[in-house]
Amino acid sequence: MAQSAQYILAQNTTEPTGPDAVVEASPEKPKDLTKLPKWSCRVEGTPKDQQWTVGELFYLSCEGPKADFLSTELTFKAEGLTGFELRALEVTKQTDNALELKATSYVPKPHDFKKLFIYDQGEAVVAVEPFVLPVKSVIKNPQQKPYGPIGGLSLTYPFWIWLVLGSVLITTVFFGLIRINRRAQMRRVIEELKQHNTALGPFNQFNKDVRLLGRQYIFGEKRDWDDAKKQRYIESLDEVFRMFLLREFFVPALEWNSNLILKTIAKQDKRRFVRYGDELQKFLKELDRAKSDTHKLQVHDCKQLTQMAKRVSQRIWKTRKV
């Protein structure tokens, strides 16, 4: 009885032998890389300065004993490499004993490839003999450190970029404030004219003011006007004429310089400015010159400027009346 039990137990513990039997596969031994065919590789062409730059394409030509390639998906691997030192991009020619491909490198340094292998779909196929590939950075100074913080501000871009952006911003704000100020001045002028408006129009009021001015300063035969008197007369004539421009065009002529007045009037009255603009510009120029150089001014010069003011104002009035 005991012998029968031992026999049955022995039968149950034997390995199954039928068509349904499952046999465990023995672990595959790693491939012996020393037995791979050894190929020699060289870089075709000559780069500038005897060095390739990072990301620059070059052709790699390899040849050697017969090797079994399964596809064109090739990679270069070696101990200590990340895969960016030598990257295969496209295979242009492939046989059992020769290979040509486009490649590049993303690591700037003189590479001395040793114990390098070509892999095809994850399997080592060819061992590459040692060769050198010098690669330089496209940055002029690769050792340059990133821009650090300035005070409490961390700059991720060069300082000159921030300087240019700051200058543009300041300029934009500056000219924006000037435009806002000019518009405020024009609104203020309009409000003041409404409060201190007269029954006479701008041209008639100007002629009245010029007649009053002529009564105060009589152009006689004697040239006995001193510099102070000539200065007062020119300043009074300038104020009377600018008041005419203020009332006629609603511009703060008493506060603005002549160039800004001309620019604003030309913009407001484009269609008619061409008919009186040259005369107005010439008179304002002569008036500004007389104000800045009174000691050379003669009494007859004051009289001529008065006549010019009358002609220009009349030309403007007639032109704009049409």
NORRAJO-V668539 format. One record per residue. N is the residue number from 0. BURIAL is + if it has 16 or more other ideal C-beta (glycine too) atoms within 10 Angstrom, else -. Layout:
# NORRAJO-V668539
n={N & N}
burial={BURIAL & BURIAL}
This chain:
# NORRAJO-V668539
n={0 & 1 & 2 & 3 & 4 & 5 & 6 & 7 & 8 & 9 & 10 & 11 & 12 & 13 & 14 & 15 & 16 & 17 & 18 & 19 & 20 & 21 & 22 & 23 & 24 & 25 & 26 & 27 & 28 & 29 & 30 & 31 & 32 & 33 & 34 & 35 & 36 & 37 & 38 & 39 & 40 & 41 & 42 & 43 & 44 & 45 & 46 & 47 & 48 & 49 & 50 & 51 & 52 & 53 & 54 & 55 & 56 & 57 & 58 & 59 & 60 & 61 & 62 & 63 & 64 & 65 & 66 & 67 & 68 & 69 & 70 & 71 & 72 & 73 & 74 & 75 & 76 & 77 & 78 & 79 & 80 & 81 & 82 & 83 & 84 & 85 & 86 & 87 & 88 & 89 & 90 & 91 & 92 & 93 & 94 & 95 & 96 & 97 & 98 & 99 & 100 & 101 & 102 & 103 & 104 & 105 & 106 & 107 & 108 & 109 & 110 & 111 & 112 & 113 & 114 & 115 & 116 & 117 & 118 & 119 & 120 & 121 & 122 & 123 & 124 & 125 & 126 & 127 & 128 & 129 & 130 & 131 & 132 & 133 & 134 & 135 & 136 & 137 & 138 & 139 & 140 & 141 & 142 & 143 & 144 & 145 & 146 & 147 & 148 & 149 & 150 & 151 & 152 & 153 & 154 & 155 & 156 & 157 & 158 & 159 & 160 & 161 & 162 & 163 & 164 & 165 & 166 & 167 & 168 & 169 & 170 & 171 & 172 & 173 & 174 & 175 & 176 & 177 & 178 & 179 & 180 & 181 & 182 & 183 & 184 & 185 & 186 & 187 & 188 & 189 & 190 & 191 & 192 & 193 & 194 & 195 & 196 & 197 & 198 & 199 & 200 & 201 & 202 & 203 & 204 & 205 & 206 & 207 & 208 & 209 & 210 & 211 & 212 & 213 & 214 & 215 & 216 & 217 & 218 & 219 & 220 & 221 & 222 & 223 & 224 & 225 & 226 & 227 & 228 & 229 & 230 & 231 & 232 & 233 & 234 & 235 & 236 & 237 & 238 & 239 & 240 & 241 & 242 & 243 & 244 & 245 & 246 & 247 & 248 & 249 & 250 & 251 & 252 & 253 & 254 & 255 & 256 & 257 & 258 & 259 & 260 & 261 & 262 & 263 & 264 & 265 & 266 & 267 & 268 & 269 & 270 & 271 & 272 & 273 & 274 & 275 & 276 & 277 & 278 & 279 & 280 & 281 & 282 & 283 & 284 & 285 & 286 & 287 & 288 & 289 & 290 & 291 & 292 & 293 & 294 & 295 & 296 & 297 & 298 & 299 & 300 & 301 & 302 & 303 & 304 & 305 & 306 & 307 & 308 & 309 & 310 & 311 & 312 & 313 & 314 & 315 & 316 & 317 & 318 & 319 & 320 & 321}
burial={- & - & - & - & - & - & - & - & - & - & - & - & - & - & - & - & - & - & - & - & - & - & - & - & - & - & - & - & - & - & - & - & - & - & - & + & - & - & + & - & + & - & + & - & - & - & - & - & - & - & - & + & + & + & - & - & - & + & - & + & - & + & - & + & - & - & + & - & + & - & - & - & - & + & - & + & - & - & - & - & - & - & - & - & + & + & - & + & - & - & + & - & - & - & - & - & - & - & + & + & + & - & + & + & + & - & + & + & - & - & + & - & + & - & - & + & + & + & - & + & - & - & - & - & + & + & + & + & - & - & + & - & + & + & + & + & - & - & - & - & - & - & - & - & - & - & - & - & - & - & - & - & - & - & - & - & - & - & - & - & - & - & - & - & - & - & - & - & - & - & - & - & - & - & - & - & - & - & - & - & - & + & - & - & - & + & - & - & + & - & - & - & - & - & - & - & - & - & - & - & - & + & + & - & + & + & + & - & + & + & - & - & + & - & - & - & + & - & - & - & - & - & - & - & + & - & - & - & - & + & + & - & + & + & - & + & + & + & - & + & + & + & + & + & + & + & + & + & + & - & + & + & + & - & - & + & - & + & - & - & + & + & - & + & + & - & - & - & + & - & - & - & + & - & - & + & + & - & - & + & + & - & + & + & - & - & + & - & - & + & - & - & - & + & - & - & + & - & + & - & - & + & - & - & + & + & - & + & + & - & - & + & + & - & - & + & + & - & + & + & - & -}
